[in-house]
């Protein structure tokens, strides 16, 4: 089950480079320890960028580190967090690779 209200905001919301250097801070609800994070391209969901590292900060905040593949897949991405119990949180069109 996807909770489209699960992610309320992220920071940063875009990148020009191949790395989100300080990590992406994801704010929302009911994040569980042991979660995974990924981004899928809004226009082509077969373009998936898995987080190379994640950190659970609290039930309302997590951090994920992404490496953008080279050459960069410019465009808008959906940010998706999957909890160990199978529930997901998403932010459609939440991130932009410029």
Protein Blocks (a to p, Z undefined) as FASTA:
>chain_A
ZZfklpmbdcdfbdfbfbdfkopadddehiaehiacddddfklmkbccddfbdcdfbfkb
ccddddddddddedddddddddfkopacddehkbccZZ
